[in-house]
Amino acid sequence: MMRPAHAVTRRPLSTSPFDAPPPAPPAERFAVQDQVTHDKYGLGRVISVQEEALVIDFASRRVRIVMPCAKLAKL
């Protein structure tokens, strides 16, 4: 009788082009009065920095944005 093949985990080779992607860069840090841009709301200024969110004053409204946010960039 033949035995079934078992899946074997292989260690990645250091020269392999199929290595895992590099780790993500650290999250961007914001401070009060930083100027930012958002894909939906446009240009704004940070007015409050909380533990996991920012309060940003866009000319027409104030918005609380939970971090990390891909649509937000510091200028």
C-alpha distance (Angstrom), angle and dihedral (degrees) to the residues before:
residue distance angle dihedral
M1 . . .
M2 3.79 . .
R3 3.76 120.4 .
P4 3.84 118.4 -133.2
A5 3.77 116.6 -106.8
H6 3.79 117.1 -107.1
A7 3.77 123.3 -139.2
V8 3.77 110.6 -110.9
T9 3.77 122.9 -156.6
R10 3.75 110.9 -135.5
R11 3.75 126.1 -154.8
P12 3.80 113.7 -119.6
L13 3.77 117.0 -107.7
S14 3.79 116.7 -121.0
T15 3.83 91.2 -130.0
S16 3.79 96.1 47.2
P17 3.81 116.5 123.4
F18 3.83 87.4 -148.9
D19 3.80 97.8 66.8
A20 3.76 120.6 138.6
P21 3.81 114.6 -80.9
P22 3.80 116.0 -93.6
P23 3.80 116.4 -92.7
A24 3.79 117.0 -86.7
P25 3.80 116.3 -95.7
P26 3.80 115.5 -103.7
A27 3.77 117.2 -84.1
E28 3.78 116.2 -89.6
R29 3.82 115.4 -101.5
F30 3.79 119.9 -134.1
A31 3.79 129.7 -161.8
V32 3.79 133.4 -167.3
Q33 3.83 111.7 -78.4
D34 3.85 93.6 23.4
Q35 3.77 111.6 143.2
V36 3.82 113.2 -128.6
T37 3.77 140.3 175.7
H38 3.79 126.9 -142.7
D39 3.81 126.8 -163.9
K40 3.81 93.2 -129.4
Y41 3.83 105.1 28.4
G42 3.81 101.6 33.6
L43 3.80 126.4 -148.6
G44 3.80 119.1 8.0
R45 3.80 146.8 151.1
V46 3.82 127.3 -121.6
I47 3.80 110.3 -116.4
S48 3.83 100.4 171.0
V49 3.79 135.4 21.4
Q50 3.81 115.8 -156.4
E51 3.81 128.8 178.6
E52 3.79 96.6 -88.8
A53 3.80 104.0 3.2
L54 3.80 144.3 49.0
V55 3.78 129.3 -140.3
I56 3.80 108.2 -144.2
D57 3.78 128.2 -170.6
F58 3.78 110.3 -140.2
A59 3.81 110.3 -177.1
S60 3.81 94.0 -104.1
R61 3.84 100.2 35.2
R62 3.79 147.6 1.7
V63 3.78 115.6 -114.0
R64 3.81 132.0 -169.0
I65 3.80 109.5 -143.6
V66 3.80 122.2 -168.5
M67 3.79 113.8 -135.5
P68 2.99 137.3 -92.7
C69 3.78 95.1 46.8
A70 3.81 120.4 171.0
K71 3.81 92.2 -161.1
L72 3.83 93.7 59.3
A73 3.81 123.8 82.0
K74 3.78 132.4 176.6
L75 3.80 116.7 -125.6
